[in-house]
């Protein structure tokens, strides 16, 4: 039996029925709730004008708060969650952040201002604002065409100096209220002929996926949302995987780290940067803050984009992917999951459950590099990730060189790898490997880079890897486009 969406918007409980499951939060807020402070700028999660704060119970009995792009989040995902908009922040007069925005003249046309305010407010409450650089990181997913960002950053720095309020008691009450609204079983919703399911266990999810093999699985909706807002696709059945606790955890042992499919990119950064600093830097540049708050590791893998930043790094590290189909599970090397552009080794009704990443050993060298036209919130032209295993004699025993942006899938450079194995990792070996890339890849020319540029940059990354690890042994950096031209 179909249920109503039960949520709390700006402190008021709401019961939503009859709307299409692919109605965006943004459209509902503006058209139904008449909360027009939340703006539509891009309708694809790039500009941040639609930023709101999503609130849900956490495992410790409190609340988890995160800023998200309302323009690509679907209304049924609000079930059992709360949302706050700019109107709630200013309900009792100007918040100190709003006052700081006024004091620093941080708003001109004002269109983007509510999104900046909600993004900084969320970052403040969650402890992400610590200094000027952290303010810049937090607003990397917000665009402004008027102020030049300086005054907005100044306002954020002012806020960072203030202690967030102690809300533990109120949070416990709201968390219990949200759990009551959510319920413990599978949430089933129907509107305008389409259906939305949100199972509460892995077994229930597997059963639903098997029963609806053509259903679209939704986690952060950072890609699926664009199918609706940009491609205007009709999606008859959607299954929300974010309520499944078995998919959200992660585990750690002496040799590996395993990430559940719904671990968000922001959470993954904290986990992966312990494996190598470059991974933390890579994830700091992964889209914008709001996208990292919503997008998931499993969604990124299942999407299989050839320019997904995380995938080459995981392939270079030798990650293993765990899949689930009904009651049957299977495991395969992550690199084997990607068959060709838009096609992965995943049967209908099969889902990504987790990914296991080997830890780096003392005899291994690793680096990853993101090449893009701007530092923040940009898609890679080329992404390179490299892991070498050295013998006691200093010769390369194993090479794993993975690239994004060079082919229709994230892919290893087998010819370049062969050029390194059995050789000392010196400048001559790097030159041979760089030359061999022409046997591995025939990249495309598109709006981000030409084929010739991609091949040149890919080779330069191998040379840089050798210079930084084979000689000086210093830790590598994640680069922007100007570093390798």
Wavefront OBJ file of the C-alpha trace (Angstrom):
o trace
v 0.000 0.000 0.000
v 1.335 3.405 -0.981
v 2.294 5.732 1.854
v 2.619 9.474 2.208
v 5.968 11.222 2.433
v 6.366 12.389 6.024
v 8.954 15.075 6.611
v 9.693 18.202 8.637
v 10.296 21.459 6.766
v 11.551 24.395 8.792
v 10.282 22.800 11.999
v 6.809 22.020 10.645
v 5.691 18.461 9.948
v 4.464 17.875 6.407
v 2.564 15.044 4.754
v 3.133 14.964 0.999
v 1.008 12.870 -1.348
v 0.198 12.626 -5.030
v 3.274 14.317 -6.508
v 5.584 12.493 -8.893
v 8.535 10.757 -7.194
v 10.851 12.699 -9.505
v 9.595 16.069 -8.304
v 12.669 17.879 -7.058
v 12.940 19.305 -3.559
v 13.545 22.691 -5.144
v 10.288 22.688 -7.092
v 8.331 21.508 -4.059
v 9.866 24.172 -1.821
v 9.224 26.979 -4.261
v 5.888 25.986 -5.790
v 4.122 24.231 -2.927
v 5.736 25.528 0.258
v 6.264 28.999 -1.252
v 9.764 29.091 0.202
v 11.226 31.116 -2.626
v 14.495 32.040 -0.923
v 15.909 28.814 -2.358
v 16.825 29.598 -5.976
v 17.248 27.675 -9.201
v 20.408 28.585 -11.043
v 21.685 25.587 -12.993
v 19.354 22.657 -12.135
v 22.352 20.324 -12.165
v 24.084 20.764 -8.803
v 26.828 23.110 -9.981
v 26.004 26.619 -8.794
v 24.782 26.106 -5.209
v 21.961 28.672 -5.398
v 19.520 25.960 -4.280
v 21.518 24.856 -1.214
v 19.463 23.701 1.766
v 20.374 21.775 4.912
v 19.204 18.170 5.145
v 18.893 16.656 8.627
v 18.525 12.983 9.528
v 19.082 10.693 12.529
v 22.558 9.255 12.936
v 23.666 5.961 14.471
v 24.531 7.565 17.823
v 21.053 8.924 18.566
v 21.800 12.432 17.371
v 21.501 14.149 14.025
v 23.552 14.322 10.875
v 23.402 17.645 9.041
v 24.621 18.216 5.510
v 24.148 20.826 2.823
v 22.697 19.468 -0.427
v 21.570 20.776 -3.805
v 17.763 20.851 -3.700
v 17.604 21.100 -7.505
v 18.609 17.443 -8.024
v 17.237 15.821 -4.865
v 13.844 14.129 -5.138
v 10.982 14.813 -2.726
v 10.527 11.174 -1.542
v 14.080 11.199 -0.200
v 12.776 13.646 2.427
v 10.768 10.853 4.068
v 11.907 10.564 7.682
v 14.266 13.509 7.255
v 14.041 17.229 7.941
v 15.060 20.188 5.861
v 15.927 23.780 6.711
v 15.926 26.656 4.243
v 17.105 30.256 4.387
v 13.703 31.296 5.760
v 14.261 29.228 8.910
v 17.676 30.746 9.540
v 16.301 34.276 9.657
v 13.101 33.570 11.563
v 14.171 35.533 14.680
v 16.097 38.317 12.987
v 19.451 38.206 11.278
v 21.725 35.316 12.173
v 25.352 36.351 12.905
v 26.318 34.948 9.496
v 23.671 37.038 7.764
v 24.849 40.084 9.684
v 28.437 39.353 8.634
v 27.303 39.168 5.015
v 25.770 42.626 5.428
v 28.808 44.038 7.218
v 31.200 42.837 4.529
v 28.927 43.902 1.621
v 28.970 40.267 0.499
v 25.802 40.465 -1.595
v 25.095 42.455 -4.729
v 22.365 41.066 -6.981
v 21.522 38.664 -4.127
v 20.476 35.702 -6.251
v 23.227 33.389 -5.006
v 23.266 34.738 -1.446
v 20.795 32.302 0.185
v 22.803 29.374 -1.139
v 26.068 30.771 0.203
v 24.482 31.485 3.580
v 23.010 27.990 3.925
v 26.272 26.389 2.801
v 28.379 28.347 5.302
v 25.794 27.824 8.049
v 25.826 24.067 7.520
v 29.625 24.008 7.439
v 29.730 25.973 10.696
v 27.328 23.642 12.504
v 29.254 20.561 11.370
v 32.657 21.916 12.382
v 33.989 22.296 8.842
v 34.807 26.015 9.228
v 38.155 26.349 10.981
v 40.170 28.909 9.009
v 40.140 30.924 5.788
v 41.121 27.970 3.588
v 38.357 25.814 5.042
v 35.842 28.544 4.221
v 37.052 28.463 0.608
v 36.740 24.669 0.538
v 33.204 24.750 1.942
v 31.909 27.222 -0.663
v 33.690 25.578 -3.616
v 30.293 24.354 -4.864
v 28.724 27.832 -4.849
v 29.041 30.321 -7.712
v 28.729 34.108 -7.546
v 29.017 36.427 -10.522
v 29.059 39.719 -8.605
v 31.213 39.976 -5.503
v 34.415 38.178 -6.438
v 34.074 35.877 -3.389
v 36.377 37.916 -1.146
v 33.613 39.540 0.951
v 31.773 36.200 1.202
v 34.930 34.501 2.464
v 35.418 37.326 4.983
v 31.886 36.727 6.295
v 32.598 33.017 6.585
v 35.802 33.699 8.514
v 33.822 35.857 10.952
v 31.398 32.982 11.490
v 34.239 30.497 11.969
v 35.392 32.485 15.017
v 32.077 31.796 16.786
v 31.276 28.610 18.695
v 28.250 26.721 17.325
v 25.429 26.313 19.853
v 25.074 23.145 21.924
v 21.998 21.501 20.397
v 22.462 17.954 21.748
v 19.243 17.894 23.788
v 17.087 19.308 20.982
v 18.813 17.034 18.474
v 17.893 13.917 20.447
v 14.233 14.959 20.456
v 14.206 15.700 16.722
v 16.058 12.472 15.939
v 13.420 10.420 17.733
v 10.667 12.330 15.975
v 12.229 11.636 12.579
v 12.677 7.940 13.348
v 8.989 7.772 14.170
v 8.090 9.422 10.865
v 10.399 7.135 8.902
v 9.281 3.787 10.299
v 11.289 0.577 10.299
v 10.042 -1.170 7.164
v 10.293 -0.514 3.453
v 8.797 2.840 2.523
v 6.636 2.588 -0.597
v 5.337 5.706 -2.320
v 3.394 6.234 -5.544
v 2.509 9.400 -7.407
v 1.479 10.235 -10.972
v 1.922 6.611 -12.022
v 5.514 6.231 -10.790
v 6.757 4.391 -7.713
v 9.499 4.953 -5.131
v 10.764 2.340 -2.692
v 13.128 2.892 0.245
v 14.044 -0.447 1.858
v 15.489 -0.557 5.374
v 17.711 -3.644 5.005
v 20.068 -5.175 2.469
v 17.874 -8.258 2.069
v 14.823 -6.093 1.368
v 16.823 -4.042 -1.136
v 18.078 -7.158 -2.924
v 14.532 -8.532 -3.132
v 13.197 -5.259 -4.519
v 15.992 -4.959 -7.075
v 15.340 -8.537 -8.228
v 11.585 -7.926 -8.415
v 12.075 -4.654 -10.341
v 15.155 -5.311 -12.512
v 14.592 -2.169 -14.576
v 14.286 0.105 -11.543
v 16.700 3.001 -11.160
v 18.727 2.775 -7.947
v 19.101 6.181 -6.299
v 21.588 7.240 -3.630
v 22.772 10.850 -3.862
v 20.899 11.491 -7.145
v 23.852 13.602 -8.280
v 23.635 11.917 -11.683
v 20.065 10.592 -11.749
v 18.760 14.044 -10.851
v 20.138 15.360 -14.140
v 18.315 12.626 -16.051
v 15.149 14.403 -14.917
v 16.124 18.083 -14.889
v 18.173 18.056 -18.104
v 17.115 14.993 -20.113
v 13.458 15.003 -18.948
v 13.445 11.220 -18.637
v 10.472 9.349 -17.238
v 11.532 6.991 -14.425
v 8.663 4.598 -13.584
v 10.331 2.848 -10.617
v 13.058 4.167 -8.330
v 14.667 2.432 -5.356
v 16.336 4.595 -2.713
v 19.320 2.712 -1.243
v 20.282 5.269 1.424
v 18.252 3.744 4.275
v 20.138 0.402 4.160
v 22.545 0.342 7.125
v 24.617 -2.522 5.681
v 25.590 -0.301 2.730
v 26.622 2.696 4.790
v 29.318 1.208 6.983
v 33.018 0.733 6.451
v 35.569 -1.643 7.927
v 39.307 -1.553 8.415
v 41.886 -4.294 8.989
v 45.657 -4.606 8.682
v 45.580 -5.090 4.910
v 42.442 -3.479 3.501
v 39.681 -0.906 3.902
v 36.149 -1.782 2.770
v 33.674 0.995 1.931
v 29.941 0.381 1.767
v 28.205 1.551 -1.382
v 26.413 4.490 0.256
v 29.450 5.963 1.993
v 29.419 9.543 0.710
v 32.399 11.156 -0.978
v 32.834 13.480 1.976
v 32.971 10.506 4.349
v 35.251 8.623 1.963
v 37.781 11.434 2.065
v 38.312 10.964 5.801
v 38.828 7.240 5.261
v 40.970 7.302 2.129
v 43.341 10.070 3.181
v 44.660 7.683 5.839
v 45.801 5.380 3.029
v 47.724 8.138 1.269
v 47.608 11.959 1.459
v 47.044 12.242 -2.306
v 43.709 10.465 -1.930
v 42.565 13.060 0.581
v 43.603 15.867 -1.740
v 41.851 14.167 -4.648
v 38.594 13.927 -2.712
v 38.904 17.573 -1.589
v 38.585 18.490 -5.266
v 35.835 15.983 -6.046
v 32.988 18.184 -7.380
v 31.625 20.675 -4.816
v 30.901 20.280 -1.123
v 27.172 19.705 -1.634
v 27.823 16.973 -4.196
v 30.334 15.288 -1.881
v 27.703 15.395 0.857
v 25.206 13.518 -1.319
v 27.122 11.481 -3.913
v 28.282 8.005 -2.918
v 31.198 5.704 -3.645
v 28.887 2.971 -4.923
v 26.973 5.379 -7.124
v 30.193 6.660 -8.658
v 31.264 3.087 -9.430
v 27.886 1.970 -10.776
v 27.683 5.056 -12.985
v 30.998 4.085 -14.560
v 31.914 7.503 -15.917
v 35.210 7.518 -17.851
v 36.051 10.823 -16.144
v 35.081 9.847 -12.597
v 38.005 10.938 -10.417
v 37.836 8.185 -7.807
v 37.781 5.209 -10.166
v 41.360 5.361 -11.550
v 42.707 5.751 -8.015
v 40.820 2.677 -6.792
v 41.885 0.669 -9.846
v 45.534 1.623 -9.346
v 45.281 0.456 -5.745
v 43.910 -2.939 -6.857
v 40.384 -2.545 -5.463
v 37.943 -5.459 -5.449
v 34.219 -4.853 -6.033
v 31.440 -6.734 -4.215
v 28.067 -7.129 -5.977
v 24.756 -8.567 -4.781
v 21.969 -10.141 -6.855
v 19.120 -11.480 -4.745
v 20.768 -13.779 -2.212
v 23.874 -14.317 -4.360
v 27.001 -12.232 -4.012
v 30.089 -12.100 -6.190
v 33.420 -10.291 -6.257
v 35.570 -9.087 -9.125
v 38.479 -6.710 -9.698
v 37.108 -3.195 -10.056
v 38.862 -2.717 -13.398
v 36.927 -5.689 -14.852
v 33.591 -4.076 -13.961
v 33.901 -1.504 -16.751
v 33.280 -3.081 -20.162
v 32.762 -0.121 -22.488
v 31.311 3.364 -22.353
v 27.942 3.199 -20.590
v 28.181 -0.552 -19.986
v 29.289 -2.327 -16.823
v 29.441 -5.973 -15.782
v 26.224 -5.775 -13.784
v 23.111 -7.813 -14.481
v 19.621 -6.352 -14.214
v 18.630 -6.362 -10.563
v 22.251 -6.626 -9.409
v 23.606 -3.921 -7.118
v 26.952 -2.599 -5.960
v 27.358 -3.531 -2.289
v 30.893 -2.457 -1.345
v 34.446 -2.007 -2.531
v 37.583 -3.280 -0.798
v 40.786 -1.267 -1.174
v 44.215 -2.743 -0.347
v 46.423 -0.596 1.858
v 49.768 0.531 0.540
v 52.812 -1.421 1.651
v 56.287 -0.136 2.458
v 57.598 -1.489 -0.866
v 55.017 0.411 -2.935
v 54.980 3.886 -4.481
v 51.701 5.696 -5.141
v 50.485 9.003 -6.536
v 47.346 10.387 -8.137
v 46.872 13.533 -10.203
v 43.760 15.394 -11.332
v 44.145 17.666 -14.364
v 41.341 20.170 -14.875
v 40.881 23.716 -16.112
v 40.118 25.086 -12.651
v 41.009 23.813 -9.214
v 37.563 23.627 -7.601
v 34.393 21.888 -8.707
v 35.577 20.897 -12.172
v 35.555 17.699 -14.210
v 38.901 16.162 -15.107
v 40.435 16.357 -18.537
v 42.843 13.601 -17.448
v 43.024 11.702 -14.188
v 46.088 9.548 -13.504
v 46.766 7.180 -10.597
v 49.875 5.016 -10.271
v 51.059 2.273 -7.934
v 54.414 0.547 -8.292
v 55.712 -2.388 -6.241
v 59.505 -2.500 -5.958
v 61.746 -5.468 -5.220
v 64.693 -5.481 -2.822
v 66.915 -4.846 -5.840
v 65.021 -1.663 -6.647
v 63.430 -3.089 -9.807
v 59.720 -2.695 -10.517
v 57.937 -5.965 -9.679
v 54.412 -4.778 -10.487
v 53.001 -1.658 -12.113
v 49.408 -0.469 -11.987
v 48.847 2.671 -14.055
v 45.210 3.764 -14.338
v 43.759 6.710 -16.215
v 40.459 8.500 -16.575
v 39.585 10.699 -19.543
v 41.733 8.645 -21.904
v 39.182 6.051 -23.064
v 35.494 5.153 -22.875
v 36.046 3.685 -19.411
v 38.552 4.193 -16.596
v 41.330 1.932 -17.791
v 44.785 0.576 -17.016
v 47.707 1.322 -19.339
v 48.975 -2.232 -19.903
v 51.681 -1.384 -22.449
v 53.063 1.366 -20.245
v 53.002 -1.000 -17.278
v 54.955 -3.603 -19.237
v 57.565 -0.983 -20.068
v 58.248 -0.507 -16.358
v 58.214 -4.077 -15.016
v 61.672 -5.502 -14.440
v 63.319 -2.101 -14.787
v 64.676 0.384 -12.265
v 62.194 3.217 -11.868
v 64.414 5.878 -13.363
v 63.918 8.653 -15.917
v 64.610 6.327 -18.841
v 61.906 3.902 -17.677
v 59.427 6.749 -17.306
v 60.208 7.869 -20.862
v 59.577 4.381 -22.217
v 56.315 4.119 -20.310
v 55.185 7.534 -21.544
v 55.912 6.540 -25.134
v 53.964 3.287 -24.667
v 50.806 5.195 -23.770
v 50.165 5.631 -27.502
v 49.703 1.860 -27.684
v 47.274 1.949 -24.760
v 44.991 4.859 -25.641
v 43.401 6.709 -28.531
v 41.709 9.512 -26.577
v 38.967 11.760 -27.884
v 39.073 15.475 -28.507
v 36.266 17.284 -26.691
v 35.506 20.546 -24.908
v 37.904 19.710 -22.073
v 41.020 18.788 -24.035
v 42.327 17.593 -27.375
v 43.521 14.046 -27.954
v 47.094 15.268 -28.399
v 46.936 17.240 -25.170
v 45.618 14.240 -23.243
v 48.421 11.995 -24.473
v 51.023 14.642 -23.701
v 49.694 15.259 -20.208
v 49.368 11.553 -19.430
v 53.011 11.053 -20.337
v 54.044 14.088 -18.312
v 52.271 12.669 -15.281
v 54.349 9.504 -15.499
v 57.497 11.595 -15.771
v 56.448 13.666 -12.781
v 55.640 10.537 -10.787
v 59.152 9.285 -11.407
v 60.745 12.620 -10.514
v 58.815 12.947 -7.277
v 58.977 9.370 -6.032
v 61.898 7.756 -7.807
v 64.349 10.530 -6.986
v 63.413 12.889 -4.143
v 60.772 10.621 -2.641
v 58.539 13.557 -1.794
v 54.783 13.261 -1.550
v 52.990 14.161 -4.758
v 50.332 16.801 -5.218
v 46.994 16.828 -6.998
v 47.465 19.289 -9.833
v 45.424 21.785 -11.792
v 45.746 22.334 -15.520
v 48.374 25.039 -15.271
v 50.822 22.683 -13.562
v 51.254 20.406 -16.589
v 51.012 22.358 -19.829
l 1 2 3 4 5 6 7 8 9 10 11 12 13 14 15 16 17 18 19 20 21 22 23 24 25 26 27 28 29 30 31 32 33 34 35 36 37 38 39 40 41 42 43 44 45 46 47 48 49 50 51 52 53 54 55 56 57 58 59 60 61 62 63 64 65 66 67 68 69 70 71 72 73 74 75 76 77 78 79 80 81 82 83 84 85 86 87 88 89 90 91 92 93 94 95 96 97 98 99 100 101 102 103 104 105 106 107 108 109 110 111 112 113 114 115 116 117 118 119 120 121 122 123 124 125 126 127 128 129 130 131 132 133 134 135 136 137 138 139 140 141 142 143 144 145 146 147 148 149 150 151 152 153 154 155 156 157 158 159 160 161 162 163 164 165 166 167 168 169 170 171 172 173 174 175 176 177 178 179 180 181 182 183 184 185 186 187 188 189 190 191 192 193 194 195 196 197 198 199 200 201 202 203 204 205 206 207 208 209 210 211 212 213 214 215 216 217 218 219 220 221 222 223 224 225 226 227 228 229 230 231 232 233 234 235 236 237 238 239 240 241 242 243 244 245 246 247 248 249 250 251 252 253 254 255 256 257 258 259 260 261 262 263 264 265 266 267 268 269 270 271 272 273 274 275 276 277 278 279 280 281 282 283 284 285 286 287 288 289 290 291 292 293 294 295 296 297 298 299 300 301 302 303 304 305 306 307 308 309 310 311 312 313 314 315 316 317 318 319 320 321 322 323 324 325 326 327 328 329 330 331 332 333 334 335 336 337 338 339 340 341 342 343 344 345 346 347 348 349 350 351 352 353 354 355 356 357 358 359 360 361 362 363 364 365 366 367 368 369 370 371 372 373 374 375 376 377 378 379 380 381 382 383 384 385 386 387 388 389 390 391 392 393 394 395 396 397 398 399 400 401 402 403 404 405 406 407 408 409 410 411 412 413 414 415 416 417 418 419 420 421 422 423 424 425 426 427 428 429 430 431 432 433 434 435 436 437 438 439 440 441 442 443 444 445 446 447 448 449 450 451 452 453 454 455 456 457 458 459 460 461 462 463 464 465 466 467 468 469 470 471 472 473 474 475 476 477 478 479 480 481 482 483 484 485
